[in-house]
Amino acid sequence: MGLALAKKSKDRRKIIRYFRWSVKAAFFVFFVFPIVYLVAAPDHFVYSYFFSGLGQPLFALPYGQSVCVTWTIAYGQIGPGAWLICPVGGLQTLLTSQAAASYILPTLVALLLFLIPIFILGNVFCSWTCPVGTLIDSFDKAVSKWLPKIDAKRQQRLLRDKEKRKISAMVQSGSTVNLLGVCPNCFVGKVFGDKHVNLANGVLVTSLIGSAIFRFPIFCTLCPIGVVTRGMFHLKALTFLTNTMMPIILELTIIPIAAVLASLREKRYWCRKICPVGATLNIAGSVSPFFKPNIKTDQCIAKKSIALKEEGASNQNRVCPQIGCQRCESICPQGINLTDNESLVKCTKCLDCYITCPRKAINLKTVNTPEAIIWLKRVLKHKPKLQ
């Protein structure tokens, strides 16, 4: 009976994994091959610096717009079918101050339509929908299977990052010297010393400020998601050269290729540490209280081994084989350490930890405290002391 239940549970978890990958594949086709927009679409010229120059198009493809910020054409004019807009692209477009007044409300509505599922479910876009994320995840799987040496180096970097996070946590708790020279217990130290304030947040802020200064959505011209979704049958991007809108330059495809190859260094390197879209959705998803992975302490191997070590267990054979399971952390595309109760701000609800855990020690808590509330309580708890 027990074996039958275990087999049924394993099959159910496999079904979840196959279902997610089916959803990812469906959205990839939807983003990259929007056939509905190719009906009676005119040809669109594609230019290349290296093969033909800007004076002579290299080839032509049927033109149709993707579900991206390219719904906003030429400073915020909304194209046909603009029912959702990438939040980063939409915000950049609004900040250009070039959007016609009649298009501001539709843009805000489209932004909300994109973000409402994120507010409710968390950042599911990155692991269930994003076309670049699908390419990167597929590449990661290939590296793990066929390039074991590179995969081993990636795991070593993951361990080093884990140690850095521990040091960062010690700095924030005031148990060591803050190398940044910021008071670890004050508000500034909590914000700027937080591990989630990374390059991706910097790219996001730079993109928004740059769009307001230069009056065009600067990141959209280089966004790998945009390039991928416009890189097949409906090739189009905003390339501003001497204030002229031009079709995509073929060499821009090197950007999504570089985003994928960055995973040779770390799993989902682009998504975790650079992508401003992911950073935005993490912030939006931090208010979601639903479907958060949670460890069952009585079943988790790593948790039990920690407890035994803390109790000073004398039976080393009982403890040592259990230390270092951490499969949930190693499989997590975001490198989240559940056993140390690490923040779930970057959790994309991929469910890989839930599926992979050999002891079925992870469940999905239907309703839990949102990460934004947890962070706010932590900030309020560490008020600066008056001298």
C-alpha positions as CSV (number, residue, x, y, z in Angstrom):
1,M,0.0,0.0,0.0
2,G,2.8,2.4,0.9
3,L,4.7,1.6,-2.3
4,A,1.6,2.2,-4.3
5,L,1.1,5.6,-2.7
6,A,4.7,6.6,-3.2
7,K,4.5,5.6,-6.9
8,K,1.3,7.6,-7.3
9,S,2.9,10.6,-5.7
10,K,6.0,10.3,-7.9
11,D,3.8,10.0,-11.0
12,R,1.8,13.1,-10.0
13,R,5.0,15.1,-9.6
14,K,6.2,14.0,-13.0
15,I,2.9,15.1,-14.5
16,I,3.4,18.6,-13.0
17,R,6.9,18.8,-14.5
18,Y,5.6,17.7,-18.0
19,F,2.7,20.1,-17.7
20,R,5.0,23.0,-17.0
21,W,7.2,22.2,-19.9
22,S,4.2,21.9,-22.1
23,V,3.0,25.3,-21.0
24,K,6.5,26.7,-21.7
25,A,6.6,25.2,-25.2
26,A,3.1,26.5,-26.0
27,F,3.9,30.0,-24.9
28,F,7.2,29.9,-26.8
29,V,5.4,29.1,-30.0
30,F,2.8,31.8,-29.1
31,F,5.5,34.4,-28.6
32,V,7.8,33.5,-31.4
33,F,5.4,32.3,-34.1
34,P,2.2,34.5,-33.7
35,I,0.7,33.1,-36.9
36,V,-2.5,35.0,-36.3
37,Y,-0.7,38.3,-37.0
38,L,0.9,37.0,-40.2
39,V,-2.4,36.9,-42.1
40,A,-2.0,39.2,-45.1
41,A,1.0,40.8,-43.4
42,P,3.3,42.9,-45.6
43,D,7.0,42.0,-46.0
44,H,9.4,43.7,-43.6
45,F,13.0,44.3,-44.5
46,V,15.8,43.0,-42.3
47,Y,19.1,44.9,-42.4
48,S,22.7,43.8,-41.4
49,Y,25.7,45.9,-40.8
50,F,28.1,43.1,-41.9
51,F,26.4,41.5,-44.8
52,S,24.6,44.2,-46.6
53,G,24.9,47.5,-44.8
54,L,22.0,49.8,-43.9
55,G,21.4,51.0,-47.5
56,Q,20.5,47.5,-48.8
57,P,18.1,45.1,-47.0
58,L,19.5,41.6,-46.5
59,F,16.1,39.8,-46.9
60,A,12.4,40.4,-46.1
61,L,10.0,38.5,-43.8
62,P,6.3,38.8,-43.2
63,Y,5.6,41.4,-40.6
64,G,3.5,40.9,-37.5
65,Q,3.8,42.2,-34.0
66,S,4.7,40.1,-31.0
67,V,3.1,40.3,-27.6
68,C,5.8,42.6,-26.2
69,V,6.4,46.3,-25.8
70,T,6.6,46.5,-29.6
71,W,2.8,46.9,-29.4
72,T,3.9,50.4,-28.7
73,I,5.2,51.8,-31.9
74,A,7.1,55.1,-32.3
75,Y,6.9,56.6,-28.9
76,G,3.8,54.9,-27.4
77,Q,1.3,54.6,-30.2
78,I,-0.6,51.4,-29.4
79,G,-0.7,48.9,-32.3
80,P,-3.6,46.5,-33.0
81,G,-4.2,43.8,-30.4
82,A,-2.3,45.5,-27.6
83,W,-3.9,43.6,-24.8
84,L,-0.8,43.4,-22.6
85,I,2.6,45.1,-22.3
86,C,5.8,44.1,-20.7
87,P,6.0,46.1,-17.5
88,V,9.5,47.3,-18.1
89,G,8.7,48.3,-21.7
90,G,5.4,49.9,-20.7
91,L,7.0,52.0,-17.9
92,Q,9.8,53.1,-20.2
93,T,7.3,54.2,-22.8
94,L,5.3,56.2,-20.3
95,L,8.5,57.8,-19.0
96,T,9.5,59.0,-22.4
97,S,6.7,61.6,-22.1
98,Q,6.2,61.0,-25.8
99,A,3.1,58.8,-25.6
100,A,0.0,60.4,-26.9
101,A,-2.5,61.2,-24.1
102,S,-5.1,59.0,-25.7
103,Y,-2.8,56.0,-25.3
104,I,-1.8,56.5,-21.7
105,L,-4.9,54.8,-20.2
106,P,-4.7,51.8,-22.6
107,T,-1.0,51.4,-21.7
108,L,-1.8,51.4,-18.0
109,V,-4.6,48.8,-18.5
110,A,-2.3,46.6,-20.5
111,L,0.3,46.8,-17.8
112,L,-2.2,45.8,-15.2
113,L,-3.4,42.9,-17.3
114,F,0.2,41.6,-17.4
115,L,0.8,42.2,-13.6
116,I,-2.4,41.0,-12.0
117,P,-1.5,37.3,-12.4
118,I,1.9,38.2,-10.9
119,F,0.3,40.0,-7.9
120,I,-1.8,36.9,-7.3
121,L,0.4,33.9,-8.1
122,G,3.9,35.4,-7.8
123,N,6.5,35.6,-10.6
124,V,5.3,32.7,-12.7
125,F,6.2,34.5,-15.9
126,C,9.9,33.7,-15.7
127,S,9.5,30.0,-15.2
128,W,6.3,29.2,-17.1
129,T,6.0,31.8,-19.9
130,C,9.2,33.7,-20.8
131,P,10.5,32.6,-24.2
132,V,14.1,33.4,-23.3
133,G,13.7,31.6,-20.0
134,T,12.5,28.5,-21.9
135,L,15.7,28.7,-24.1
136,I,17.9,29.1,-21.1
137,D,16.2,26.3,-19.1
138,S,16.6,24.0,-22.1
139,F,20.3,25.0,-22.4
140,D,20.8,24.3,-18.7
141,K,19.3,20.9,-19.1
142,A,21.7,20.1,-22.0
143,V,24.7,21.4,-20.0
144,S,23.8,19.2,-17.0
145,K,23.4,16.1,-19.2
146,W,26.2,16.5,-21.7
147,L,28.8,18.8,-20.1
148,P,29.3,17.4,-16.6
149,K,32.6,19.2,-16.0
150,I,31.1,22.6,-16.7
151,D,28.0,21.7,-14.6
152,A,30.4,20.7,-11.7
153,K,32.0,24.2,-11.9
154,R,28.6,25.8,-11.8
155,Q,27.8,23.9,-8.7
156,Q,31.0,25.1,-7.1
157,R,30.1,28.7,-7.9
158,L,26.7,28.0,-6.3
159,L,28.4,26.9,-3.1
160,R,30.6,30.0,-3.1
161,D,27.6,32.2,-3.6
162,K,26.0,30.4,-0.7
163,E,28.9,31.3,1.5
164,K,28.8,34.9,0.4
165,R,25.1,35.1,1.2
166,K,25.9,33.8,4.7
167,I,28.5,36.5,5.2
168,S,26.0,39.0,3.9
169,A,23.5,37.8,6.4
170,M,26.1,38.1,9.2
171,V,26.9,41.7,8.1
172,Q,23.2,42.6,8.1
173,S,22.7,41.1,11.5
174,G,25.5,43.2,12.9
175,S,27.7,40.2,13.8
176,T,30.6,41.3,11.7
177,V,32.0,44.5,10.1
178,N,30.0,45.9,7.2
179,L,32.6,46.2,4.4
180,L,30.4,48.8,2.6
181,G,30.7,51.1,5.6
182,V,26.9,51.1,6.0
183,C,25.3,50.7,9.4
184,P,23.9,47.1,9.2
185,N,21.1,47.8,11.6
186,C,19.8,51.0,10.0
187,F,17.3,51.3,7.1
188,V,20.0,52.2,4.5
189,G,22.1,49.1,5.5
190,K,19.1,46.9,5.2
191,V,18.2,48.2,1.7
192,F,21.6,48.5,0.1
193,G,23.2,45.6,1.9
194,D,20.4,43.2,0.8
195,K,21.4,40.5,-1.6
196,H,18.4,41.1,-3.8
197,V,19.7,44.6,-4.7
198,N,21.8,43.4,-7.6
199,L,22.8,44.1,-11.1
200,A,19.3,43.4,-12.4
201,N,17.9,46.2,-10.2
202,G,20.6,48.5,-11.5
203,V,19.7,47.7,-15.1
204,L,16.1,48.3,-14.3
205,V,16.7,51.7,-12.7
206,T,19.1,52.7,-15.5
207,S,16.6,51.8,-18.2
208,L,13.8,53.8,-16.6
209,I,16.0,56.9,-15.9
210,G,17.6,56.6,-19.4
211,S,14.2,56.4,-21.1
212,A,13.1,59.6,-19.3
213,I,16.3,61.4,-20.3
214,F,16.7,60.2,-23.9
215,R,13.0,60.0,-24.6
216,F,12.9,56.5,-26.0
217,P,12.7,53.0,-24.3
218,I,16.4,52.3,-24.4
219,F,16.3,48.7,-23.0
220,C,13.6,47.6,-25.5
221,T,16.1,48.0,-28.3
222,L,18.3,45.4,-26.7
223,C,15.9,43.2,-24.7
224,P,16.6,39.5,-25.4
225,I,12.9,38.7,-24.9
226,G,12.0,41.4,-27.5
227,V,14.7,40.2,-29.9
228,V,13.6,36.6,-29.6
229,T,9.9,37.3,-30.0
230,R,10.7,39.4,-33.1
231,G,13.5,37.2,-34.4
232,M,11.7,34.7,-36.6
233,F,8.8,35.5,-38.9
234,H,8.0,38.9,-37.4
235,L,11.4,40.5,-37.1
236,K,11.1,44.1,-35.9
237,A,12.6,46.2,-33.2
238,L,13.1,49.9,-32.4
239,T,16.6,50.8,-33.4
240,F,17.2,54.5,-33.0
241,L,19.9,55.8,-35.3
242,T,20.0,59.5,-35.8
243,N,16.4,59.7,-34.5
244,T,15.2,57.3,-37.2
245,M,13.2,54.2,-36.5
246,M,14.6,51.3,-38.4
247,P,13.9,47.6,-38.7
248,I,15.9,45.2,-36.6
249,I,19.6,44.8,-37.4
250,L,20.3,41.1,-37.7
251,E,23.3,41.3,-35.4
252,L,21.0,42.1,-32.4
253,T,20.3,38.3,-32.3
254,I,23.7,38.0,-30.5
255,I,22.1,39.4,-27.4
256,P,19.7,36.5,-26.7
257,I,22.5,34.1,-27.7
258,A,24.8,35.7,-25.1
259,A,22.0,35.6,-22.5
260,V,21.7,31.8,-23.1
261,L,25.5,31.2,-23.1
262,A,25.8,33.1,-19.8
263,S,24.4,30.0,-18.2
264,L,27.7,28.3,-18.8
265,R,28.8,30.3,-15.8
266,E,25.8,29.8,-13.6
267,K,22.3,28.4,-14.0
268,R,20.0,31.1,-15.3
269,Y,22.7,33.7,-15.0
270,W,20.9,36.2,-17.2
271,C,17.5,35.7,-15.4
272,R,18.9,35.8,-11.9
273,K,21.5,38.6,-12.1
274,I,20.9,40.8,-15.1
275,C,17.3,40.7,-16.5
276,P,15.4,43.9,-15.4
277,V,12.1,42.2,-16.4
278,G,12.7,39.5,-13.9
279,A,13.7,42.1,-11.3
280,T,10.4,44.0,-11.8
281,L,8.3,40.8,-11.6
282,N,10.1,39.7,-8.5
283,I,9.1,43.0,-6.9
284,A,5.5,42.7,-8.1
285,G,5.4,39.0,-7.1
286,S,6.6,39.8,-3.6
287,V,3.0,40.8,-2.6
288,S,1.6,37.4,-3.6
289,P,0.6,35.2,-0.6
290,F,-0.2,32.0,-2.6
291,F,1.6,28.7,-3.4
292,K,4.9,29.1,-1.6
293,P,7.2,26.1,-1.1
294,N,7.6,25.1,2.5
295,I,9.8,22.5,4.1
296,K,8.5,19.9,6.5
297,T,11.1,19.9,9.2
298,D,10.3,16.4,10.4
299,Q,10.9,14.9,6.9
300,C,13.8,17.0,5.5
301,I,17.2,15.2,5.6
302,A,19.2,18.5,5.8
303,K,17.0,19.9,8.6
304,K,17.3,16.6,10.6
305,S,21.1,16.6,10.2
306,I,21.4,20.2,11.4
307,A,19.2,19.3,14.4
308,L,21.4,16.3,15.2
309,K,24.6,18.4,14.9
310,E,23.1,21.0,17.2
311,E,22.3,18.3,19.7
312,G,25.8,17.1,19.6
313,A,24.9,13.6,18.3
314,S,27.7,11.1,18.9
315,N,26.7,8.7,16.2
316,Q,28.6,10.3,13.3
317,N,27.5,7.5,10.9
318,R,23.9,8.6,11.5
319,V,24.6,12.3,10.7
320,C,27.3,12.4,8.0
321,P,25.5,10.5,5.2
322,Q,22.6,13.0,5.6
323,I,24.6,16.2,5.5
324,G,24.6,18.1,2.2
325,C,21.5,16.8,0.6
326,Q,20.4,20.3,-0.5
327,R,18.8,18.9,-3.7
328,C,16.2,21.6,-3.5
329,E,18.8,24.3,-3.6
330,S,20.9,22.7,-6.3
331,I,17.9,22.2,-8.6
332,C,16.4,25.7,-8.0
333,P,17.0,27.9,-11.0
334,Q,17.2,30.9,-8.6
335,G,19.6,29.2,-6.1
336,I,17.2,29.6,-3.2
337,N,18.1,27.8,0.0
338,L,14.9,26.6,1.6
339,T,16.6,24.8,4.4
340,D,18.0,28.1,5.7
341,N,14.6,29.8,5.3
342,E,16.0,32.0,2.6
343,S,13.8,34.7,1.2
344,L,11.4,33.6,-1.6
345,V,11.4,37.0,-3.3
346,K,13.0,35.4,-6.4
347,C,10.9,32.3,-6.4
348,T,9.3,31.8,-9.8
349,K,7.0,28.9,-8.8
350,C,8.8,26.4,-11.1
351,L,8.1,23.7,-8.5
352,D,11.4,21.9,-9.3
353,C,12.2,21.7,-5.5
354,Y,8.8,20.2,-4.8
355,I,9.2,17.7,-7.6
356,T,12.8,16.7,-6.9
357,C,12.9,16.3,-3.1
358,P,13.7,12.6,-2.5
359,R,11.9,12.6,0.9
360,K,8.8,14.5,-0.3
361,A,9.7,17.0,2.4
362,I,8.5,20.1,0.5
363,N,4.9,21.0,0.2
364,L,3.2,24.0,-1.4
365,K,1.6,26.2,1.3
366,T,-1.6,27.6,-0.3
367,V,-1.6,30.8,1.6
368,N,1.4,32.3,3.4
369,T,2.7,35.7,4.4
370,P,3.8,37.7,1.4
371,E,7.5,38.4,1.1
372,A,6.9,42.2,1.0
373,I,5.3,42.0,4.4
374,I,8.1,39.9,5.8
375,W,10.7,42.4,4.5
376,L,8.7,45.3,5.9
377,K,8.5,43.7,9.3
378,R,12.3,43.1,9.2
379,V,13.0,46.7,8.3
380,L,10.7,48.0,11.1
381,K,12.2,45.6,13.6
382,H,15.7,47.0,13.0
383,K,15.1,50.6,13.6
384,P,18.2,52.8,14.0
385,K,19.1,53.3,17.6
386,L,19.2,56.9,18.8
387,Q,22.6,57.9,20.2
